[in-house]
Amino acid sequence: MATSVPAPASASSREARLTAAEAASEAKEWRRAAELWDELRAEFPENVRYWNKAGEAYCHAGVFERADLVLTEAIALFPENEWAAYWSIIVARRQGGWPEALRRAERMGRSFPASWRPMVEAADALAALQRPIEAEEIRREALKRFPGEFWTNFGVARLEAERSDPPGAMRIWSELVARFPDQPEAAAALQAARDATRHPLRQRTPTLPGDEIRKPEAPTRPARGFPWRLRTRAKR
């Protein structure tokens, strides 16, 4: 005769597995984390967070095909889930698939017009696709719309620092660090600017994973790569 598992024991088992998944992600043991989150996702498909964490872990582990499968299904099941849409962009970015990253960023922007994330990702994709004018316009628009977010500030600070001499770049990054003291990317950029003031020939632009060094031109025409902005502009 089969015996049923008491409800408290089942809940305790789930909690233990969740704790193990969280610990694996915290330790950046991404393959293990992906397995654990995927098991939770399969057993509790109504929990959107498990989908997000499984897709994120697969992406970090470099298992991009599996990440895409999980995130694509999550987007269909949870159309209001911003994180699944965001991580689907990162999957394309990590593979260097910039046209696809741009397409996904545009799609996310249409679905989540109040989010700054698709604007930042679209600007990075456009820059990597050698469309610097459009990339800069989006970066400046993102900063105008989301002045309190670190990454919208970082994108414009990087543009301004690229066009400045070493002391000017150091001032720009110092101001950003003062506003966002807990952001390691800002601190690293400030240190690079300090190094450049001592050794001008070593001056370099701070980069992020997947970035290419690029120097945008000044904007002279409207962006073509951000359709929800064009739609908004047409309503004015």
C-alpha positions as CSV (number, residue, x, y, z in Angstrom):
1,M,0.0,0.0,0.0
2,A,1.4,3.3,-1.1
3,T,2.0,5.9,1.6
4,S,1.5,9.6,1.0
5,V,4.2,12.2,1.9
6,P,2.9,14.5,4.6
7,A,2.3,18.0,3.5
8,P,4.8,19.6,5.9
9,A,7.6,17.3,4.7
10,S,6.9,18.2,1.1
11,A,7.0,21.9,1.9
12,S,10.2,21.3,3.8
13,S,11.7,19.5,0.8
14,R,10.8,22.3,-1.5
15,E,12.3,24.9,0.8
16,A,15.5,22.9,1.0
17,R,15.8,22.7,-2.8
18,L,15.0,26.4,-3.1
19,T,17.8,27.2,-0.6
20,A,20.2,25.0,-2.5
21,A,19.3,26.7,-5.8
22,E,19.8,30.2,-4.2
23,A,23.1,29.1,-2.8
24,A,24.4,27.8,-6.1
25,S,23.4,31.1,-7.8
26,E,25.1,33.1,-5.1
27,A,28.3,31.0,-5.5
28,K,28.1,31.4,-9.3
29,E,28.0,27.6,-9.7
30,W,25.9,28.2,-12.8
31,R,25.5,24.7,-14.2
32,R,24.4,23.4,-10.8
33,A,22.2,26.4,-10.3
34,A,20.6,25.9,-13.7
35,E,19.8,22.2,-12.9
36,L,18.3,23.1,-9.6
37,W,16.2,26.0,-10.9
38,D,15.0,24.0,-13.9
39,E,13.8,21.2,-11.6
40,L,11.9,23.6,-9.5
41,R,10.5,25.3,-12.6
42,A,9.3,21.9,-14.0
43,E,7.7,20.9,-10.7
44,F,6.1,24.3,-10.0
45,P,5.4,25.8,-13.4
46,E,3.1,28.5,-12.0
47,N,6.1,30.2,-10.2
48,V,7.5,32.8,-12.7
49,R,10.6,33.3,-10.6
50,Y,11.8,29.8,-11.1
51,W,11.6,30.3,-14.9
52,N,13.5,33.5,-14.7
53,K,16.2,32.0,-12.5
54,A,16.6,28.9,-14.7
55,G,17.0,31.1,-17.8
56,E,19.5,33.4,-16.1
57,A,21.5,30.4,-14.8
58,Y,21.6,28.7,-18.2
59,C,22.7,32.0,-19.7
60,H,25.5,32.5,-17.2
61,A,26.6,28.8,-17.8
62,G,26.8,29.4,-21.5
63,V,24.0,26.9,-22.3
64,F,22.4,29.4,-24.6
65,E,20.0,27.1,-26.5
66,R,18.5,25.8,-23.3
67,A,18.3,29.4,-21.9
68,D,16.4,30.5,-25.0
69,L,14.0,27.6,-24.8
70,V,13.1,28.3,-21.1
71,L,12.9,32.1,-21.6
72,T,10.8,31.9,-24.8
73,E,8.3,29.7,-23.1
74,A,8.3,32.0,-20.0
75,I,7.6,35.0,-22.2
76,A,4.6,33.2,-23.7
77,L,3.3,32.0,-20.4
78,F,3.9,35.2,-18.4
79,P,3.6,38.1,-20.8
80,E,3.8,40.6,-18.0
81,N,7.2,39.1,-16.8
82,E,9.8,41.8,-17.5
83,W,12.7,39.6,-16.4
84,A,12.2,36.8,-18.9
85,A,12.1,39.4,-21.7
86,Y,15.3,41.0,-20.3
87,W,17.3,37.8,-20.0
88,S,16.3,36.8,-23.5
89,I,18.1,39.9,-24.7
90,I,21.2,39.0,-22.6
91,V,21.2,35.5,-24.2
92,A,21.5,37.1,-27.6
93,R,24.1,39.6,-26.4
94,R,26.3,37.0,-24.8
95,Q,26.5,35.2,-28.1
96,G,27.3,38.3,-30.0
97,G,24.0,38.2,-31.9
98,W,23.5,41.9,-32.0
99,P,20.8,42.1,-34.6
100,E,18.8,39.6,-32.6
101,A,19.6,41.4,-29.3
102,L,18.3,44.6,-31.0
103,R,15.1,42.9,-32.1
104,R,14.5,41.5,-28.7
105,A,15.1,44.9,-27.0
106,E,12.7,46.5,-29.4
107,R,10.1,43.9,-28.6
108,M,10.7,44.3,-24.9
109,G,10.4,48.1,-25.3
110,R,6.9,47.7,-26.9
111,S,5.8,45.4,-24.1
112,F,7.4,47.3,-21.2
113,P,7.5,51.0,-22.2
114,A,8.0,52.1,-18.6
115,S,11.3,50.1,-18.3
116,W,14.8,51.5,-18.8
117,R,16.3,48.1,-19.5
118,P,15.3,47.7,-23.2
119,M,16.6,51.2,-23.9
120,V,20.0,50.5,-22.5
121,E,20.2,47.1,-24.3
122,A,19.0,48.6,-27.6
123,A,21.6,51.3,-27.4
124,D,24.4,48.8,-26.8
125,A,23.2,46.7,-29.7
126,L,23.1,49.6,-32.1
127,A,26.6,50.7,-31.1
128,A,27.9,47.2,-31.7
129,L,26.1,47.3,-35.1
130,Q,28.1,50.4,-36.0
131,R,25.0,52.7,-35.7
132,P,26.5,55.1,-33.1
133,I,24.2,58.1,-33.9
134,E,21.1,56.1,-33.1
135,A,22.8,54.5,-30.1
136,E,23.7,57.9,-28.6
137,E,20.2,59.3,-29.1
138,I,18.7,56.4,-27.2
139,R,21.2,56.7,-24.4
140,R,20.4,60.4,-23.9
141,E,16.7,59.7,-24.2
142,A,17.0,57.0,-21.6
143,L,18.8,59.3,-19.2
144,K,16.2,61.9,-19.7
145,R,13.4,59.5,-18.9
146,F,15.2,57.6,-16.1
147,P,17.6,60.0,-14.5
148,G,17.8,58.1,-11.3
149,E,19.0,54.8,-12.8
150,F,22.7,53.9,-12.7
151,W,22.9,52.3,-16.1
152,T,21.3,55.2,-18.0
153,N,23.8,57.5,-16.3
154,F,26.7,55.2,-17.0
155,G,25.9,55.1,-20.7
156,V,26.0,58.8,-21.1
157,A,28.9,59.2,-18.7
158,R,30.9,56.9,-20.9
159,L,30.1,58.9,-24.0
160,E,31.2,62.1,-22.3
161,A,34.3,60.6,-20.9
162,E,35.4,59.3,-24.3
163,R,35.3,62.8,-25.6
164,S,37.1,64.4,-22.7
165,D,40.8,64.6,-21.9
166,P,42.0,62.5,-18.9
167,P,41.3,65.1,-16.2
168,G,37.8,65.7,-17.7
169,A,37.1,62.0,-17.7
170,M,38.2,61.7,-14.1
171,R,35.8,64.5,-13.1
172,I,32.9,62.8,-15.0
173,W,33.5,59.4,-13.3
174,S,34.1,61.0,-9.9
175,E,30.7,62.6,-10.1
176,L,29.1,59.3,-11.1
177,V,30.8,57.5,-8.2
178,A,29.6,60.2,-5.8
179,R,26.0,59.5,-7.0
180,F,26.3,55.7,-7.1
181,P,29.0,54.7,-4.5
182,D,28.0,51.1,-4.5
183,Q,28.4,50.4,-8.2
184,P,31.7,48.7,-8.9
185,E,31.6,49.5,-12.7
186,A,31.6,53.2,-11.8
187,A,34.5,52.7,-9.4
188,A,36.5,50.8,-12.1
189,A,35.9,53.5,-14.6
190,L,37.1,56.1,-12.2
191,Q,40.3,54.1,-11.5
192,A,40.9,53.8,-15.2
193,A,40.5,57.6,-15.6
194,R,43.0,58.1,-12.8
195,D,45.5,55.8,-14.4
196,A,45.0,57.7,-17.7
197,T,45.9,61.0,-16.0
198,R,49.2,59.5,-14.9
199,H,49.8,57.6,-18.2
200,P,47.8,59.3,-21.0
201,L,48.8,56.7,-23.6
202,R,47.1,54.0,-21.5
203,Q,43.7,55.8,-21.5
204,R,40.9,53.4,-22.3
205,T,37.2,53.2,-22.3
206,P,35.5,51.1,-19.5
207,T,33.8,48.1,-21.0
208,L,31.2,45.6,-20.0
209,P,31.0,41.9,-20.9
210,G,30.2,41.6,-24.6
211,D,31.0,45.3,-25.3
212,E,33.2,46.6,-28.1
213,I,35.1,49.9,-27.7
214,R,33.3,52.5,-29.8
215,K,33.2,56.3,-30.1
216,P,29.8,57.5,-31.2
217,E,29.4,60.6,-33.3
218,A,27.2,63.5,-32.3
219,P,23.5,62.8,-33.0
220,T,22.3,64.5,-36.2
221,R,19.1,62.6,-37.0
222,P,16.3,60.6,-35.3
223,A,16.9,57.1,-34.2
224,R,15.5,54.3,-36.5
225,G,16.2,51.4,-34.1
226,F,13.6,52.2,-31.4
227,P,10.1,51.9,-32.9
228,W,8.2,52.6,-29.6
229,R,10.0,56.0,-29.4
230,L,9.0,56.8,-32.9
231,R,5.4,55.9,-32.1
232,T,5.5,58.1,-29.0
233,R,6.9,61.0,-31.0
234,A,4.2,60.7,-33.6
235,K,1.5,61.2,-31.0
236,R,2.9,64.6,-30.0
